[in-house]
Amino acid sequence: MVARIFSPAKTAMQSGKAKTGNWLLEFEPSEPKKIDPLMGYTSSGDMKRQIRLSFESREEATAYAERNGIAYRVQEPKKPRRRPMSYSENFRFDRRMPWTH
């Protein structure tokens, strides 16, 4: 079973960067999820899907996986592209869309 080591991105509900610097180790699914025909719930017999370990750095996560003989792959985080803007750019005369209330 292969584990995935990654640094989670911030969710759409966050404006800050809290809790985004940690690295997680999760196991990839070994069997697909099944849909219960009566209630419609999804379930799986794969118990390793419930394991989610948190580490301070990527090196700690890879060292843990190597120490315990876990096959792993590292997924590098994508850096967000930020375009610097100021408040005054809302009122520029050459905007594509006019600013209205």
N, C-alpha and C positions, 0 to 999 in steps of 0.2 A: 504494500500500500504506500502510495506516494503522498508526502505532505507538501503543503504550499506555504512558503514564508513570504509575507508581504506586509507593507505598511498601509493601513487603511486610509482612504481619503476622507475628508470631512463630508458630512452629509449635507443635503440641501437645506436642512433645517438649522444648520449652524452658520453663524457669521464669523465666529472666531476660530482659532486653530487649536483649541484645547483637545487633549486626548488624541491627537493625530500623529504624534512622533513615535508612538510605540510600534513594535513589530509583532505580528501574530503568526502562530503556527497552527494551521488547520489541515486536517486530512481530507483528501479528495474522495468523493463517493465511490464505493466499490460496487454498489448495486443501485439501480434506478429506484425512484420513489414509486409507490403503488397508491392508487386511488381506491378508497373504500367504496364499494358499490352502494351501500345503504346510506351512509351519512355524507359521503363525498370528501372525507378527510384524506389528506396525503400522509403516508407513513412509510417507514423504511426499517429494515432489520439491521441496518448498518449502525453499530453503536459508536464507531470512531468519529462519525459526523458530529457528535455532541462535544468532542474535545476541542477546546480553543485556548491555547496557551499564549500568554502575553509576555513580551520581553522588552527590555529597555533599548537594545540595539540589535542590528542584524547579525553581528558577530556572536552575540549570546545565543540567538535562536539557532544559528548553524552549528555552533558548538554543542548545544543540547541534542540536536538531531544526530550529529556524528557520534556523540558519546553513547546514545541509546540505539544506534544502528538503524535509524529511520532514513529511508530514501526521501530526498527533498528536492525542491526546485525553488529558486528565489525569484520573485517577481519584483522588479525595480519599480519604485513609485514614479508617477509622472508628475513633473513640476507644472503648476498652473502658469499659464501665460497671462500676465497682468499688463494691461495697458494703462499707463499713468494718466489720470484725469483729474481735473480740478472742478470745483463747483461752478466756476465761471464758464466752463465749456457748455453748460446747459443753456446759456443765453447767447451763444455765438450766432452771428448773422448768417453764416454759411452752413447751417445745419441741414441735414437731409430731410428731416421731418420737423415741422414747426413745433415749438414748445407751447402747449396750451394747458389750461387747468382742466 
